Each structure stands twice: as C-alpha cells, then as structure tokens.
Amino acid sequence: MRGILGKKVGMTQLFDDSGEVIPVTVIEAGPCTVTQVKTTDSDGYNAIQIGFEETAERKLTKGQRGHLAKAGAANLRRLRELRYEDAPAFSAGDVIKADIFEEGDFVDVTGISKGKGFAGTVKRHGFAGGPKTHGQSDRHRAPGSAGAGTTPGHTFPGMRGPGQMGNKRVTVQNVKVALVDAERNLLAIRGAVPGARGSLVLIREAVKKPKQA
C-alpha cells in the first residue's frame, strides 16, 4: 500500500495534449520519514509509521522526541500509519518522496473537511424548505415534519436534521494523479480533495481501482 502525507496547497488548472482544461489540487507531498516498521511477528500486523512536517523540539513531548530519535528522524509534527498485507520493504529512517506515485495512478485522498459550524437542513442536506406563499412567513427554510405522531411516537434513527456541518474525516476515492513534480515534492490530483489550504492530507494507493479499458 503506497502512501504519503502532504499539505494541501490549493487548486489550479492544467491543460492536456488536446487542450482540455483539467482542474487539479496541488499537494506538497513529503518528504516523509519512516519512523517505525511493524510486522506480524512483533506487533501482530504489518505496517509502517511515517512522519511529516518538521517542528520545533519544544513542541514535542519527551516520549515523542525519544521515539523519533530512535528512528534517526527529525522532530516531525505529523505521524500516521500505513498498513500492508505483507511485511513492508522499508526500514526506520527511510525517506518517502512524491515520486512514489506516477502520473496516471489512481489514489485515495483523506483529509478533514472544512468546518462550517452549526447549519440547518437546507445548507447541510439540501432540503427544499417550505413554500414561500399561502401565508408562510417564517417556514421558508424549516425542515418540516420529522416523523409520525402517536405511533411510533418518536423520530427514526438516522433522520437528517440540523447540526454540525463539516470538520469530519473525509476520503475521496479513485482520483487520478495528473502531475508529479519530484524535485519540488508536488503532486497534482484531478478534481477537489477534502480540507482547507494548508491542511494535512493522506494520499494512498486506491483501494477500489477502476477497471482498465
């Protein structure tokens, strides 16, 4: 399972050979350092832990500093784990760069979506709201009836309603790598990916790879 941590830079556009405009999200991917290798024998499963984004030593706990020093890594702020089916071919201290992916690869991108606070049903779920005539004055954006009356006497689980919008872990699947700039550690991913500019994203090899024509 190839993977790398990165920072969302923003969106722009590229042009393919036919002149078609391709909207892309630019991600500063890596370099990431392998800070730990886990195997079935030692930990019960196969995985590697990778670190990204250097920070000041004072911002890490003593335990974190010792863990990173053991791997010969710098003071890294972000640590994430990537699981493997077989024993990973990495050692602690190895560096993973953007060239782990190639142009045309399909990847899954995970990030924390933009938090939009408390939102009503129209904004959060796309409800139509009530009619704007026939005496309606304050129900234009109301959700309407949420369930039956006496029987069953309560709303059903999973009923959509107002509440916190965004600020959740979101994964977009099967997005295509449009460009790899290994020298500047940049990846251009077709379309949009979750999160605000500057937020952390995890790029992994696509789980549900599309069938090749």
Secondary structure, 3 states (H helix, E strand, C coil): CCEEEEEEEEEEEEECCCCCEEEEEEEEECCEEEEEEECHHHHCCEEEEEEEEECCHHHCCHHHHHHHHHCCCCCEEEEEEEEECCCCCCCCCCEECHHHCCCCCEEEEEEECCCCEEECHHHHHCCCCCCCCCCCCCCCCCCCCCCCCCCCCCCCCCCCCCEEECCCEEEEEEEEEEEEECCCCEEEEECCCCCCCCCEEEEEECCCCCCCC
